[in-house]
């Protein structure tokens, strides 16, 4: 450090002034090139990766919704409304893998159904799926079967009925 100071003091005042000016220009430039610019580029790359991840997430969610709607029975809509409610419930049970032991129509827009003993989560998930498809569950009762399954009896009605 002493050698550097001696070298600097050995210069003329004009040379010292030019060296100071050069350092005043070079130090900020070096800081910008060594610190700020790499950080700014990294931040921009991270933003681009994040935006791409958000777009991909949206595409995945849209594809999942597409697959679920294709897998879900067509319970709502004009074509479904034209078929009898009991038939629509039977088709929905078959597609969901739920067994019905009884499906008695009660007029054009209502039916009483009884599910074969099933896991409680599967039975309730299916009833929820019916409601999402436009078939309302008016009343239901759940009876434990002792072996971890339940029997479900429900009255269902056409949505809006």
C-alpha positions in Angstrom: 0.0 0.0 0.0 2.9 2.3 0.8 4.4 1.7 -2.6 1.2 2.6 -4.3 0.9 5.8 -2.3 4.5 6.7 -3.0 3.9 6.1 -6.7 0.8 8.3 -6.7 2.5 11.1 -4.8 5.5 10.9 -7.3 3.2 12.0 -10.1 2.6 15.6 -11.1 -0.6 17.3 -10.0 -2.0 17.0 -13.5 -1.3 13.3 -13.6 -2.8 12.8 -10.1 -5.9 14.7 -11.3 -6.2 12.5 -14.4 -5.7 9.3 -12.3 -8.5 10.4 -9.9 -10.7 11.2 -12.9 -10.0 7.8 -14.4 -10.8 6.0 -11.1 -14.0 8.1 -10.7 -15.1 6.8 -14.1 -13.7 3.2 -13.8 -15.0 2.2 -10.4 -18.7 2.8 -11.1 -18.3 1.1 -14.4 -16.6 -1.9 -12.9 -19.3 -2.0 -10.1 -22.0 -1.9 -12.8 -20.3 -4.6 -14.9 -19.4 -6.9 -12.0 -22.5 -6.5 -9.7 -25.5 -4.7 -11.1 -25.6 -6.1 -14.7 -25.3 -9.8 -13.7 -28.0 -9.3 -11.0 -30.3 -7.5 -13.4 -29.9 -10.3 -16.0 -30.5 -12.9 -13.4 -33.7 -11.1 -12.2 -35.0 -10.8 -15.8 -34.3 -14.5 -16.4 -36.1 -15.4 -13.2 -39.1 -13.3 -14.2 -39.2 -15.0 -17.6 -39.0 -18.5 -16.0 -41.8 -17.4 -13.5 -44.0 -16.2 -16.3 -43.5 -19.4 -18.3 -44.3 -21.5 -15.1 -47.5 -19.5 -14.6 -48.5 -20.1 -18.3 -47.7 -23.8 -17.9 -49.7 -24.0 -14.7 -52.7 -22.4 -16.5 -52.3 -24.9 -19.4 -52.2 -27.8 -16.9 -55.3 -26.5 -15.1 -57.2 -26.1 -18.3 -56.2 -29.6 -19.5 -57.3 -31.0 -16.1 -60.6 -29.3 -16.4 -61.0 -30.6 -20.0 -60.2 -34.1 -18.8 -62.6 -33.9 -15.9 -65.4 -32.6 -18.1 -64.8 -35.4 -20.6 -64.8 -38.0 -17.8 -67.8 -36.5 -15.9 -71.1 -37.8 -17.2 -73.1 -35.2 -19.2 -75.7 -34.6 -16.5 -76.6 -31.0 -17.4 -77.6 -29.5 -20.7 -80.4 -30.0 -23.2 -79.6 -33.6 -24.1 -79.4 -34.7 -20.5 -82.6 -32.9 -19.6 -84.5 -34.8 -22.3 -83.7 -38.2 -20.7 -85.5 -39.3 -17.6 -83.8 -38.5 -14.3 -83.7 -42.1 -13.1 -81.8 -43.0 -16.3 -79.3 -40.2 -15.9 -78.7 -41.2 -12.3 -78.1 -44.8 -13.3 -75.7 -43.7 -16.1 -73.8 -41.4 -13.7 -73.5 -44.3 -11.1 -72.2 -46.6 -13.8 -69.6 -44.1 -15.0 -68.5 -43.4 -11.4 -68.3 -47.1 -10.5 -71.0 -46.8 -7.8 -73.6 -49.6 -7.5 -77.3 -48.8 -7.1 -79.5 -51.3 -5.4 -82.7 -49.2 -6.0 -83.6 -46.4 -8.4 -87.3 -45.6 -8.2 -88.7 -42.6 -10.2 -91.0 -40.3 -8.4 -92.5 -38.4 -11.3 -90.5 -36.9 -14.2 -88.1 -34.8 -12.0 -87.5 -36.8 -8.9 -86.2 -40.3 -7.8 -85.4 -42.3 -4.7 -82.1 -44.1 -4.9 -80.3 -46.6 -2.7 -76.6 -47.2 -3.0 -75.0 -50.6 -2.4 -72.6 -50.6 0.6 -69.6 -48.5 -0.4 -66.8 -46.5 1.2 -68.2 -43.3 2.8 -65.9 -41.0 0.8 -66.8 -42.7 -2.5 -70.5 -42.4 -1.8 -70.4 -38.8 -0.8 -68.0 -37.9 -3.7 -70.6 -39.4 -6.1 -73.5 -37.4 -4.5 -71.4 -34.3 -4.8 -70.7 -35.1 -8.4 -74.4 -35.4 -9.1 -75.0 -31.9 -7.6 -72.2 -30.5 -9.8 -74.0 -32.0 -12.8 -77.3 -30.4 -12.0 -79.1 -33.1 -10.0 -80.0 -32.0 -6.6 -79.8 -34.3 -3.5 -82.9 -33.3 -1.6 -82.7 -35.8 1.3 -80.3 -38.5 2.2 -79.5 -40.9 5.0 -76.3 -42.8 5.7 -76.3 -46.1 7.6 -73.0 -47.6 8.8 -72.6 -51.2 7.8 -70.0 -52.2 10.4 -67.3 -53.2 7.9 -66.1 -49.7 7.1 -68.8 -49.2 4.4 -72.1 -47.3 4.5 -75.4 -47.7 2.8 -76.9 -44.5 1.4 -80.5 -43.7 0.6 -81.3 -40.4 -1.1 -84.0 -38.5 -2.8 -82.7 -36.7 -5.9 -84.4 -34.1 -8.1 -83.8 -32.4 -11.4 -82.0 -29.1 -10.8 -84.5 -26.2 -10.5 -87.3 -28.6 -9.7 
